[in-house]
Amino acid sequence: MLVSKRMTKDPVTVTPEDLLIQAQLKMQKGGFRRLPVMSDGQLVGIITDRDIRRHSGLLDRTEVKAAMSKKLITVTLATTVEAAAQLLLKEKIGGLPVVEKSRLLGIITTSDILQAFLDVMGASEETSTRIDFVLQEEGGGLAEASRIVSQEGGEVLSVGTYRGTWGETPVCYLRLRSGDADAIAKLLKDRGFDVLGVHAVGS
């Protein structure tokens, strides 16, 4: 999945000469935590709500350029969501401007990336349920597990694997949109799957 599919296009911006109070009002109105700073069509910085709080009491007489960060960490339209997530973690920041040929096209935030991962895993649907299990040597694979779900009248929303740490046995999961998850989990156990748990969204 690419950043271009998940970013906020044409983000609200400020200029270096705007006052911090103006930036704060734009953030409050739009529910933003950061704004790109533009000058003559070029991205020159980024201002966050944290930057603004550092100048509390002086917002109506301090310009954005006095508080913004000039260290620009950006991504492109072709950057993967995974790469953007790694960059956010590494740099300990909450958003990345999306730039192509020196032109600001959008911004992608931690919230955008979390939503993307939830969508990929099928966890955006509040009524979905996840069954975690470990494949036994003599048990079937994911295809067999999916067949069992279908046989029991369930619908598979997504499938996948994950590890707690590298080297651990991978845990498989099936996310169900419908069907009796507890009954399906019992049948999986009967067919040789090591079922670890059944989890509804939010649990």
C-alpha positions as a Markdown table, in Angstrom:
| # | Residue | x | y | z |
|---|---|---|---|---|
| 1 | Met | 0.0 | 0.0 | 0.0 |
| 2 | Leu | 1.4 | 3.4 | -1.0 |
| 3 | Val | 1.3 | 6.7 | 0.9 |
| 4 | Ser | -0.6 | 8.2 | -2.1 |
| 5 | Lys | -3.6 | 6.1 | -1.2 |
| 6 | Arg | -3.7 | 7.1 | 2.5 |
| 7 | Met | -2.4 | 10.7 | 2.8 |
| 8 | Thr | -4.6 | 13.8 | 3.3 |
| 9 | Lys | -4.4 | 15.7 | 0.0 |
| 10 | Asp | -3.9 | 19.4 | -0.2 |
| 11 | Pro | -3.3 | 20.0 | 3.5 |
| 12 | Val | -4.1 | 23.2 | 5.3 |
| 13 | Thr | -0.8 | 25.3 | 5.5 |
| 14 | Val | 0.6 | 28.5 | 7.0 |
| 15 | Thr | 3.3 | 30.8 | 6.0 |
| 16 | Pro | 6.4 | 31.7 | 8.0 |
| 17 | Glu | 5.0 | 35.2 | 8.6 |
| 18 | Asp | 1.7 | 34.1 | 10.0 |
| 19 | Leu | 1.3 | 34.5 | 13.7 |
| 20 | Leu | 1.2 | 31.5 | 16.0 |
| 21 | Ile | -2.4 | 32.4 | 17.0 |
| 22 | Gln | -3.4 | 32.0 | 13.4 |
| 23 | Ala | -1.7 | 28.6 | 13.2 |
| 24 | Gln | -3.4 | 27.5 | 16.4 |
| 25 | Leu | -6.8 | 28.5 | 15.2 |
| 26 | Lys | -6.3 | 26.6 | 11.9 |
| 27 | Met | -5.3 | 23.5 | 13.9 |
| 28 | Gln | -8.3 | 23.8 | 16.3 |
| 29 | Lys | -10.7 | 24.3 | 13.4 |
| 30 | Gly | -9.4 | 21.3 | 11.4 |
| 31 | Gly | -8.5 | 19.0 | 14.3 |
| 32 | Phe | -4.9 | 19.0 | 13.2 |
| 33 | Arg | -1.7 | 18.6 | 15.3 |
| 34 | Arg | 0.7 | 19.9 | 12.7 |
| 35 | Leu | 0.7 | 22.2 | 9.7 |
| 36 | Pro | 3.2 | 22.5 | 6.8 |
| 37 | Val | 4.8 | 25.9 | 6.4 |
| 38 | Met | 4.9 | 27.2 | 2.9 |
| 39 | Ser | 6.8 | 30.1 | 1.3 |
| 40 | Asp | 6.5 | 31.0 | -2.4 |
| 41 | Gly | 5.1 | 27.5 | -3.2 |
| 42 | Gln | 7.9 | 25.7 | -1.4 |
| 43 | Leu | 7.8 | 23.7 | 1.8 |
| 44 | Val | 10.1 | 25.4 | 4.3 |
| 45 | Gly | 9.1 | 23.9 | 7.6 |
| 46 | Ile | 6.5 | 22.3 | 9.8 |
| 47 | Ile | 4.7 | 23.7 | 12.9 |
| 48 | Thr | 3.2 | 21.4 | 15.6 |
| 49 | Asp | 0.8 | 22.0 | 18.4 |
| 50 | Arg | 3.7 | 21.3 | 20.7 |
| 51 | Asp | 5.8 | 24.0 | 19.1 |
| 52 | Ile | 2.9 | 26.4 | 19.7 |
| 53 | Arg | 2.5 | 25.5 | 23.3 |
| 54 | Arg | 6.1 | 26.4 | 24.0 |
| 55 | His | 5.2 | 30.0 | 23.1 |
| 56 | Ser | 2.1 | 30.2 | 25.3 |
| 57 | Gly | 1.2 | 33.8 | 26.1 |
| 58 | Leu | 3.0 | 35.1 | 23.1 |
| 59 | Leu | 0.9 | 33.6 | 20.3 |
| 60 | Asp | -0.5 | 36.9 | 19.1 |
| 61 | Arg | 2.9 | 38.5 | 18.5 |
| 62 | Thr | 5.2 | 35.5 | 17.6 |
| 63 | Glu | 5.6 | 34.5 | 13.9 |
| 64 | Val | 5.5 | 30.9 | 12.8 |
| 65 | Lys | 9.1 | 31.0 | 11.6 |
| 66 | Ala | 10.2 | 31.6 | 15.2 |
| 67 | Ala | 8.7 | 28.3 | 16.3 |
| 68 | Met | 8.6 | 26.0 | 13.3 |
| 69 | Ser | 11.0 | 23.1 | 12.7 |
| 70 | Lys | 13.1 | 23.6 | 9.6 |
| 71 | Lys | 14.3 | 19.9 | 9.7 |
| 72 | Leu | 12.1 | 18.5 | 7.0 |
| 73 | Ile | 11.6 | 14.7 | 6.8 |
| 74 | Thr | 9.4 | 13.9 | 3.9 |
| 75 | Val | 8.1 | 11.0 | 1.8 |
| 76 | Thr | 6.9 | 10.7 | -1.8 |
| 77 | Leu | 3.7 | 9.4 | -3.4 |
| 78 | Ala | 5.5 | 6.1 | -4.1 |
| 79 | Thr | 6.7 | 5.5 | -0.5 |
| 80 | Thr | 5.0 | 2.5 | 1.1 |
| 81 | Val | 2.9 | 2.9 | 4.2 |
| 82 | Glu | 5.3 | 0.5 | 6.0 |
| 83 | Ala | 8.3 | 2.6 | 5.1 |
| 84 | Ala | 6.5 | 5.8 | 6.3 |
| 85 | Ala | 5.6 | 4.0 | 9.6 |
| 86 | Gln | 9.2 | 3.0 | 10.2 |
| 87 | Leu | 10.3 | 6.6 | 9.5 |
| 88 | Leu | 7.7 | 8.0 | 12.0 |
| 89 | Leu | 9.0 | 5.6 | 14.7 |
| 90 | Lys | 12.7 | 6.2 | 14.0 |
| 91 | Glu | 12.3 | 10.0 | 14.0 |
| 92 | Lys | 9.7 | 10.0 | 16.8 |
| 93 | Ile | 7.4 | 12.3 | 14.9 |
| 94 | Gly | 3.7 | 12.2 | 14.2 |
| 95 | Gly | 3.4 | 13.2 | 10.5 |
| 96 | Leu | 5.2 | 13.4 | 7.2 |
| 97 | Pro | 4.7 | 15.9 | 4.4 |
| 98 | Val | 4.3 | 14.1 | 1.0 |
| 99 | Val | 6.4 | 15.9 | -1.6 |
| 100 | Glu | 6.9 | 15.3 | -5.3 |
| 101 | Lys | 9.3 | 17.4 | -7.4 |
| 102 | Ser | 9.4 | 20.0 | -4.6 |
| 103 | Arg | 5.6 | 20.3 | -4.6 |
| 104 | Leu | 3.6 | 19.6 | -1.4 |
| 105 | Leu | 0.9 | 17.2 | -2.3 |
| 106 | Gly | -0.3 | 15.9 | 1.0 |
| 107 | Ile | 0.5 | 14.8 | 4.6 |
| 108 | Ile | 0.4 | 11.4 | 6.2 |
| 109 | Thr | 0.1 | 11.0 | 9.9 |
| 110 | Thr | 0.3 | 8.3 | 12.5 |
| 111 | Ser | -3.5 | 8.2 | 12.6 |
| 112 | Asp | -3.6 | 7.6 | 8.8 |
| 113 | Ile | -1.1 | 4.7 | 9.1 |
| 114 | Leu | -2.9 | 3.1 | 12.0 |
| 115 | Gln | -6.2 | 3.2 | 10.1 |
| 116 | Ala | -4.5 | 1.7 | 7.0 |
| 117 | Phe | -3.1 | -1.2 | 9.1 |
| 118 | Leu | -6.6 | -1.8 | 10.7 |
| 119 | Asp | -8.2 | -1.8 | 7.2 |
| 120 | Val | -5.6 | -4.3 | 5.9 |
| 121 | Met | -6.2 | -6.6 | 8.9 |
| 122 | Gly | -10.0 | -6.2 | 8.5 |
| 123 | Ala | -10.1 | -4.8 | 12.1 |
| 124 | Ser | -12.0 | -1.7 | 11.0 |
| 125 | Glu | -15.2 | -3.6 | 11.1 |
| 126 | Glu | -16.4 | -3.3 | 14.7 |
| 127 | Thr | -18.4 | -6.6 | 14.5 |
| 128 | Ser | -15.5 | -8.7 | 13.2 |
| 129 | Thr | -13.8 | -11.4 | 15.3 |
| 130 | Arg | -10.2 | -12.8 | 15.1 |
| 131 | Ile | -9.2 | -16.4 | 15.8 |
| 132 | Asp | -5.5 | -16.9 | 16.6 |
| 133 | Phe | -4.0 | -20.4 | 16.2 |
| 134 | Val | -0.7 | -22.2 | 15.6 |
| 135 | Leu | -0.5 | -24.7 | 12.8 |
| 136 | Gln | 0.3 | -28.2 | 14.1 |
| 137 | Glu | 2.5 | -30.5 | 12.1 |
| 138 | Glu | -0.3 | -32.8 | 11.4 |
| 139 | Gly | -3.0 | -30.2 | 11.1 |
| 140 | Gly | -4.0 | -28.3 | 8.0 |
| 141 | Gly | -2.9 | -25.0 | 6.7 |
| 142 | Leu | -4.6 | -21.6 | 6.3 |
| 143 | Ala | -6.5 | -22.8 | 3.3 |
| 144 | Glu | -7.9 | -25.7 | 5.3 |
| 145 | Ala | -8.8 | -23.3 | 8.2 |
| 146 | Ser | -10.6 | -21.0 | 5.8 |
| 147 | Arg | -12.5 | -24.0 | 4.3 |
| 148 | Ile | -13.7 | -24.9 | 7.8 |
| 149 | Val | -14.9 | -21.4 | 8.4 |
| 150 | Ser | -16.9 | -21.4 | 5.2 |
| 151 | Gln | -18.3 | -24.9 | 6.0 |
| 152 | Glu | -19.6 | -23.4 | 9.3 |
| 153 | Gly | -21.3 | -20.5 | 7.5 |
| 154 | Gly | -18.7 | -18.0 | 8.4 |
| 155 | Glu | -17.1 | -15.4 | 6.1 |
| 156 | Val | -13.3 | -14.7 | 6.2 |
| 157 | Leu | -12.5 | -11.0 | 6.1 |
| 158 | Ser | -8.7 | -11.4 | 6.2 |
| 159 | Val | -5.9 | -13.9 | 7.0 |
| 160 | Gly | -2.3 | -13.6 | 8.1 |
| 161 | Thr | 0.5 | -14.4 | 10.4 |
| 162 | Tyr | 2.5 | -12.6 | 13.0 |
| 163 | Arg | 5.3 | -13.2 | 15.6 |
| 164 | Gly | 5.8 | -11.9 | 19.1 |
| 165 | Thr | 9.6 | -11.8 | 18.5 |
| 166 | Trp | 11.8 | -13.2 | 15.8 |
| 167 | Gly | 12.4 | -16.9 | 16.1 |
| 168 | Glu | 9.0 | -17.6 | 17.8 |
| 169 | Thr | 6.6 | -19.9 | 16.1 |
| 170 | Pro | 4.4 | -17.7 | 13.9 |
| 171 | Val | 0.8 | -17.3 | 15.0 |
| 172 | Cys | -1.8 | -17.5 | 12.2 |
| 173 | Tyr | -5.1 | -15.6 | 12.4 |
| 174 | Leu | -8.4 | -15.6 | 10.6 |
| 175 | Arg | -10.6 | -12.5 | 10.9 |
| 176 | Leu | -14.3 | -13.3 | 10.5 |
| 177 | Arg | -16.9 | -10.9 | 9.3 |
| 178 | Ser | -19.7 | -13.4 | 10.2 |
| 179 | Gly | -20.3 | -16.8 | 11.8 |
| 180 | Asp | -20.1 | -18.3 | 15.3 |
| 181 | Ala | -16.5 | -17.7 | 16.1 |
| 182 | Asp | -16.6 | -19.9 | 19.2 |
| 183 | Ala | -18.1 | -22.8 | 17.4 |
| 184 | Ile | -15.6 | -22.4 | 14.5 |
| 185 | Ala | -12.7 | -22.2 | 17.0 |
| 186 | Lys | -13.9 | -25.5 | 18.6 |
| 187 | Leu | -14.1 | -27.2 | 15.2 |
| 188 | Leu | -10.6 | -26.0 | 14.3 |
| 189 | Lys | -9.3 | -27.6 | 17.6 |
| 190 | Asp | -11.0 | -30.8 | 16.7 |
| 191 | Arg | -9.3 | -30.7 | 13.3 |
| 192 | Gly | -5.8 | -30.4 | 14.8 |
| 193 | Phe | -5.3 | -26.7 | 15.1 |
| 194 | Asp | -3.8 | -25.2 | 18.3 |
| 195 | Val | -6.3 | -22.4 | 18.9 |
| 196 | Leu | -4.9 | -19.7 | 21.1 |
| 197 | Gly | -7.9 | -17.5 | 21.5 |
| 198 | Val | -10.9 | -15.8 | 20.0 |
| 199 | His | -10.9 | -12.0 | 20.0 |
| 200 | Ala | -13.6 | -9.5 | 19.2 |
| 201 | Val | -12.6 | -6.0 | 18.0 |
| 202 | Gly | -11.8 | -4.0 | 21.1 |
| 203 | Ser | -11.1 | -7.0 | 23.3 |
